[in-house]
Amino acid sequence: MNSTSDNRHTAPGTLETGPLVVGILGISIPVSLVAVACVTGSVIVLILAVLAMFAVGGATLTFVMRLTSDPVEDGSDPHAE
């Protein structure tokens, strides 16, 4: 079967802009927490902002490592030589 048949119903560029939208939302959470911490003077919110930055950085690193890794070849392909 053709593996690209499930992508026919999506708008052009949707698959490329998905990670960008998720990244912008992921970055906006720590930035908004820092802004709230600055306005309120809350140390707890500032600590949450730092933890959120580490979480976003870890998720970004995981995403990049997954994109750059080679696919695993299990050898069960009957068409392989």
PyMOL CGO cylinders between C-alpha atoms (Angstrom):
from pymol import cmd
from pymol.cgo import CYLINDER

trace = [
    CYLINDER, 0.00, 0.00, 0.00, 1.02, 3.55, -0.52, 0.3, 1, 1, 1, 1, 1, 1,
    CYLINDER, 1.02, 3.55, -0.52, 2.13, 5.08, 2.78, 0.3, 1, 1, 1, 1, 1, 1,
    CYLINDER, 2.13, 5.08, 2.78, 1.41, 8.63, 1.68, 0.3, 1, 1, 1, 1, 1, 1,
    CYLINDER, 1.41, 8.63, 1.68, -2.32, 8.02, 1.16, 0.3, 1, 1, 1, 1, 1, 1,
    CYLINDER, -2.32, 8.02, 1.16, -3.14, 9.15, 4.70, 0.3, 1, 1, 1, 1, 1, 1,
    CYLINDER, -3.14, 9.15, 4.70, -1.51, 12.57, 4.03, 0.3, 1, 1, 1, 1, 1, 1,
    CYLINDER, -1.51, 12.57, 4.03, -3.81, 13.47, 1.13, 0.3, 1, 1, 1, 1, 1, 1,
    CYLINDER, -3.81, 13.47, 1.13, -6.50, 15.04, 3.31, 0.3, 1, 1, 1, 1, 1, 1,
    CYLINDER, -6.50, 15.04, 3.31, -4.22, 17.47, 5.13, 0.3, 1, 1, 1, 1, 1, 1,
    CYLINDER, -4.22, 17.47, 5.13, -3.51, 20.97, 3.93, 0.3, 1, 1, 1, 1, 1, 1,
    CYLINDER, -3.51, 20.97, 3.93, -0.13, 21.53, 2.28, 0.3, 1, 1, 1, 1, 1, 1,
    CYLINDER, -0.13, 21.53, 2.28, 2.50, 22.41, 4.86, 0.3, 1, 1, 1, 1, 1, 1,
    CYLINDER, 2.50, 22.41, 4.86, 0.54, 21.14, 7.86, 0.3, 1, 1, 1, 1, 1, 1,
    CYLINDER, 0.54, 21.14, 7.86, 3.08, 18.46, 8.72, 0.3, 1, 1, 1, 1, 1, 1,
    CYLINDER, 3.08, 18.46, 8.72, 5.91, 21.00, 8.55, 0.3, 1, 1, 1, 1, 1, 1,
    CYLINDER, 5.91, 21.00, 8.55, 4.22, 23.67, 10.66, 0.3, 1, 1, 1, 1, 1, 1,
    CYLINDER, 4.22, 23.67, 10.66, 3.04, 21.31, 13.41, 0.3, 1, 1, 1, 1, 1, 1,
    CYLINDER, 3.04, 21.31, 13.41, 6.39, 21.18, 15.25, 0.3, 1, 1, 1, 1, 1, 1,
    CYLINDER, 6.39, 21.18, 15.25, 6.73, 24.96, 14.89, 0.3, 1, 1, 1, 1, 1, 1,
    CYLINDER, 6.73, 24.96, 14.89, 3.36, 25.57, 16.54, 0.3, 1, 1, 1, 1, 1, 1,
    CYLINDER, 3.36, 25.57, 16.54, 4.16, 23.12, 19.34, 0.3, 1, 1, 1, 1, 1, 1,
    CYLINDER, 4.16, 23.12, 19.34, 7.55, 24.79, 19.86, 0.3, 1, 1, 1, 1, 1, 1,
    CYLINDER, 7.55, 24.79, 19.86, 6.01, 28.26, 20.06, 0.3, 1, 1, 1, 1, 1, 1,
    CYLINDER, 6.01, 28.26, 20.06, 3.45, 27.07, 22.59, 0.3, 1, 1, 1, 1, 1, 1,
    CYLINDER, 3.45, 27.07, 22.59, 6.16, 25.26, 24.56, 0.3, 1, 1, 1, 1, 1, 1,
    CYLINDER, 6.16, 25.26, 24.56, 8.31, 28.37, 24.74, 0.3, 1, 1, 1, 1, 1, 1,
    CYLINDER, 8.31, 28.37, 24.74, 5.39, 30.65, 25.61, 0.3, 1, 1, 1, 1, 1, 1,
    CYLINDER, 5.39, 30.65, 25.61, 4.60, 28.73, 28.82, 0.3, 1, 1, 1, 1, 1, 1,
    CYLINDER, 4.60, 28.73, 28.82, 7.94, 29.43, 30.58, 0.3, 1, 1, 1, 1, 1, 1,
    CYLINDER, 7.94, 29.43, 30.58, 8.01, 33.00, 29.26, 0.3, 1, 1, 1, 1, 1, 1,
    CYLINDER, 8.01, 33.00, 29.26, 4.54, 33.70, 30.61, 0.3, 1, 1, 1, 1, 1, 1,
    CYLINDER, 4.54, 33.70, 30.61, 5.49, 32.15, 33.95, 0.3, 1, 1, 1, 1, 1, 1,
    CYLINDER, 5.49, 32.15, 33.95, 8.54, 34.43, 34.15, 0.3, 1, 1, 1, 1, 1, 1,
    CYLINDER, 8.54, 34.43, 34.15, 6.32, 37.42, 33.38, 0.3, 1, 1, 1, 1, 1, 1,
    CYLINDER, 6.32, 37.42, 33.38, 3.89, 36.41, 36.11, 0.3, 1, 1, 1, 1, 1, 1,
    CYLINDER, 3.89, 36.41, 36.11, 6.78, 35.93, 38.53, 0.3, 1, 1, 1, 1, 1, 1,
    CYLINDER, 6.78, 35.93, 38.53, 8.09, 39.41, 37.72, 0.3, 1, 1, 1, 1, 1, 1,
    CYLINDER, 8.09, 39.41, 37.72, 4.70, 41.04, 38.23, 0.3, 1, 1, 1, 1, 1, 1,
    CYLINDER, 4.70, 41.04, 38.23, 3.77, 39.20, 41.42, 0.3, 1, 1, 1, 1, 1, 1,
    CYLINDER, 3.77, 39.20, 41.42, 7.28, 38.79, 42.87, 0.3, 1, 1, 1, 1, 1, 1,
    CYLINDER, 7.28, 38.79, 42.87, 6.58, 35.13, 43.55, 0.3, 1, 1, 1, 1, 1, 1,
    CYLINDER, 6.58, 35.13, 43.55, 9.61, 32.90, 43.94, 0.3, 1, 1, 1, 1, 1, 1,
    CYLINDER, 9.61, 32.90, 43.94, 7.50, 29.76, 43.56, 0.3, 1, 1, 1, 1, 1, 1,
    CYLINDER, 7.50, 29.76, 43.56, 6.26, 30.86, 40.13, 0.3, 1, 1, 1, 1, 1, 1,
    CYLINDER, 6.26, 30.86, 40.13, 9.86, 31.63, 39.14, 0.3, 1, 1, 1, 1, 1, 1,
    CYLINDER, 9.86, 31.63, 39.14, 10.91, 28.12, 40.18, 0.3, 1, 1, 1, 1, 1, 1,
    CYLINDER, 10.91, 28.12, 40.18, 8.04, 26.71, 38.13, 0.3, 1, 1, 1, 1, 1, 1,
    CYLINDER, 8.04, 26.71, 38.13, 9.23, 28.78, 35.17, 0.3, 1, 1, 1, 1, 1, 1,
    CYLINDER, 9.23, 28.78, 35.17, 12.74, 27.33, 35.47, 0.3, 1, 1, 1, 1, 1, 1,
    CYLINDER, 12.74, 27.33, 35.47, 11.35, 23.80, 35.69, 0.3, 1, 1, 1, 1, 1, 1,
    CYLINDER, 11.35, 23.80, 35.69, 9.17, 24.49, 32.65, 0.3, 1, 1, 1, 1, 1, 1,
    CYLINDER, 9.17, 24.49, 32.65, 12.24, 25.69, 30.73, 0.3, 1, 1, 1, 1, 1, 1,
    CYLINDER, 12.24, 25.69, 30.73, 14.05, 22.46, 31.55, 0.3, 1, 1, 1, 1, 1, 1,
    CYLINDER, 14.05, 22.46, 31.55, 11.00, 20.46, 30.43, 0.3, 1, 1, 1, 1, 1, 1,
    CYLINDER, 11.00, 20.46, 30.43, 10.76, 22.34, 27.13, 0.3, 1, 1, 1, 1, 1, 1,
    CYLINDER, 10.76, 22.34, 27.13, 14.50, 21.92, 26.57, 0.3, 1, 1, 1, 1, 1, 1,
    CYLINDER, 14.50, 21.92, 26.57, 14.28, 18.19, 27.28, 0.3, 1, 1, 1, 1, 1, 1,
    CYLINDER, 14.28, 18.19, 27.28, 11.32, 17.77, 24.96, 0.3, 1, 1, 1, 1, 1, 1,
    CYLINDER, 11.32, 17.77, 24.96, 13.13, 19.70, 22.24, 0.3, 1, 1, 1, 1, 1, 1,
    CYLINDER, 13.13, 19.70, 22.24, 16.25, 17.58, 22.67, 0.3, 1, 1, 1, 1, 1, 1,
    CYLINDER, 16.25, 17.58, 22.67, 14.20, 14.39, 22.50, 0.3, 1, 1, 1, 1, 1, 1,
    CYLINDER, 14.20, 14.39, 22.50, 12.43, 15.61, 19.36, 0.3, 1, 1, 1, 1, 1, 1,
    CYLINDER, 12.43, 15.61, 19.36, 15.71, 16.54, 17.65, 0.3, 1, 1, 1, 1, 1, 1,
    CYLINDER, 15.71, 16.54, 17.65, 17.35, 13.23, 18.61, 0.3, 1, 1, 1, 1, 1, 1,
    CYLINDER, 17.35, 13.23, 18.61, 14.38, 11.34, 17.19, 0.3, 1, 1, 1, 1, 1, 1,
    CYLINDER, 14.38, 11.34, 17.19, 14.54, 13.32, 13.94, 0.3, 1, 1, 1, 1, 1, 1,
    CYLINDER, 14.54, 13.32, 13.94, 18.26, 12.74, 13.50, 0.3, 1, 1, 1, 1, 1, 1,
    CYLINDER, 18.26, 12.74, 13.50, 18.34, 9.05, 14.44, 0.3, 1, 1, 1, 1, 1, 1,
    CYLINDER, 18.34, 9.05, 14.44, 18.50, 6.36, 11.79, 0.3, 1, 1, 1, 1, 1, 1,
    CYLINDER, 18.50, 6.36, 11.79, 15.53, 4.00, 11.52, 0.3, 1, 1, 1, 1, 1, 1,
    CYLINDER, 15.53, 4.00, 11.52, 16.04, 0.61, 13.12, 0.3, 1, 1, 1, 1, 1, 1,
    CYLINDER, 16.04, 0.61, 13.12, 16.39, -2.23, 10.67, 0.3, 1, 1, 1, 1, 1, 1,
    CYLINDER, 16.39, -2.23, 10.67, 15.09, -5.43, 12.24, 0.3, 1, 1, 1, 1, 1, 1,
    CYLINDER, 15.09, -5.43, 12.24, 15.90, -7.74, 9.34, 0.3, 1, 1, 1, 1, 1, 1,
    CYLINDER, 15.90, -7.74, 9.34, 12.40, -9.16, 9.12, 0.3, 1, 1, 1, 1, 1, 1,
    CYLINDER, 12.40, -9.16, 9.12, 11.75, -7.65, 5.69, 0.3, 1, 1, 1, 1, 1, 1,
    CYLINDER, 11.75, -7.65, 5.69, 11.10, -10.54, 3.26, 0.3, 1, 1, 1, 1, 1, 1,
    CYLINDER, 11.10, -10.54, 3.26, 12.33, -8.40, 0.34, 0.3, 1, 1, 1, 1, 1, 1,
    CYLINDER, 12.33, -8.40, 0.34, 15.74, -7.79, 1.88, 0.3, 1, 1, 1, 1, 1, 1,
    CYLINDER, 15.74, -7.79, 1.88, 18.74, -9.53, 0.39, 0.3, 1, 1, 1, 1, 1, 1,
]
cmd.load_cgo(trace, "trace")
